Amino acid sequence: MRIALTILTIASSILSTHAQLVISACCGDVGHCKNYTSIDELIGVSCCGHQPINRFTQICCQNTVRERRHGPVYYDACCGNETVTNKQTCCGNVVSCRFHVYVVQKPLIKVTRKHHHL
């Protein structure tokens, strides 16, 4: 989905000669916009469904916005509409972490695989 940009100049006050720049990034229709005050704030802006997001701090998983960082954990990919780290794998909406398998659904279900030594 493309981002439509609207640049508006709004007077900061009636007595002031300075104007404030307002840039609106819209995804879909005008009702789904986010305002910015400088061009630099648009770096990394993308659409997730009908919502503008910052790709550096957020990730779009099946039109669902997720935060990339939760404490020390950084999520860099999606598995269905859930996030996964680079230490996890995803196959058919199933997240695998070594010997644990998580089925992506609400609530997240954990299934433990038994490890057999030969």
C-alpha positions in Angstrom: 0.0 0.0 0.0 1.3 3.5 -0.9 1.7 6.3 1.5 0.0 9.6 0.5 1.8 12.6 1.9 0.1 15.9 2.5 2.2 18.9 3.5 0.4 21.7 5.3 1.7 24.9 6.8 -0.1 26.0 9.9 0.4 29.3 11.6 1.7 28.7 15.1 -0.2 31.8 16.4 -2.0 34.7 14.9 0.6 37.2 16.2 3.6 35.1 15.1 5.3 35.4 11.7 6.6 31.8 12.0 4.6 29.0 10.6 4.7 25.3 11.6 5.2 22.6 9.0 2.8 19.7 9.3 3.3 16.6 7.1 0.6 14.0 7.1 1.5 10.4 6.1 -1.8 8.6 5.2 -2.3 4.9 4.4 -5.5 4.1 2.6 -8.0 6.9 3.2 -7.5 10.3 4.9 -8.9 8.9 8.2 -5.7 6.9 8.7 -3.0 9.5 9.0 -0.1 10.4 11.3 1.3 13.9 11.5 5.0 14.8 11.4 6.8 18.1 11.8 9.9 17.5 9.7 10.9 15.5 6.6 13.5 13.6 8.7 10.7 12.0 10.8 9.4 10.3 7.6 12.5 8.1 7.3 11.4 4.5 7.8 7.6 5.3 7.6 5.6 2.6 5.8 2.0 1.3 5.8 0.8 -1.6 7.8 -2.7 -2.1 6.4 -4.2 1.3 6.8 -1.9 2.5 9.6 1.4 4.4 9.1 4.3 2.8 11.1 8.0 3.3 11.6 9.8 0.2 10.2 12.7 0.7 12.5 10.7 0.4 15.7 7.7 -1.6 14.5 7.0 -4.6 12.2 3.9 -5.4 10.2 2.7 -9.0 10.6 -0.3 -9.7 8.4 -1.6 -6.0 8.8 -1.0 -6.2 12.5 1.4 -3.7 14.0 3.9 -5.2 16.4 6.8 -3.6 18.4 10.2 -4.8 17.3 11.7 -4.5 20.7 10.4 -5.9 24.0 13.0 -5.4 26.7 16.3 -7.0 25.5 14.5 -9.0 22.8 14.5 -7.7 19.2 12.0 -9.2 16.7 13.1 -9.1 13.1 10.5 -11.3 11.3 6.9 -12.5 11.4 5.3 -15.9 11.8 1.7 -15.4 10.9 0.7 -12.3 12.7 3.2 -12.9 15.6 6.8 -11.8 15.8 9.9 -14.0 15.9 13.6 -13.4 16.6 16.5 -14.5 14.5 17.0 -17.5 16.9 13.5 -18.8 16.1 12.2 -20.5 13.0 8.8 -20.4 11.5 7.2 -23.0 9.3 3.5 -23.1 8.5 2.7 -20.5 11.3 4.6 -22.7 13.8 7.4 -21.1 15.8 10.3 -23.4 16.8 12.9 -22.6 19.5 15.3 -25.5 19.8 13.2 -28.2 21.5 10.0 -26.2 22.0 7.4 -25.6 19.4 4.8 -22.8 19.6 1.6 -23.0 17.5 0.7 -19.4 16.5 -2.8 -18.8 17.6 -4.5 -17.1 20.6 -3.5 -18.0 23.2 0.0 -19.1 22.2 0.3 -22.9 22.8 3.6 -24.5 23.7 4.4 -28.0 22.7 7.6 -29.6 23.9 9.5 -32.0 21.6 11.4 -34.8 23.3 15.1 -34.9 22.3 16.4 -38.4 21.8 20.2 -39.1 21.9 21.5 -41.8 19.7 
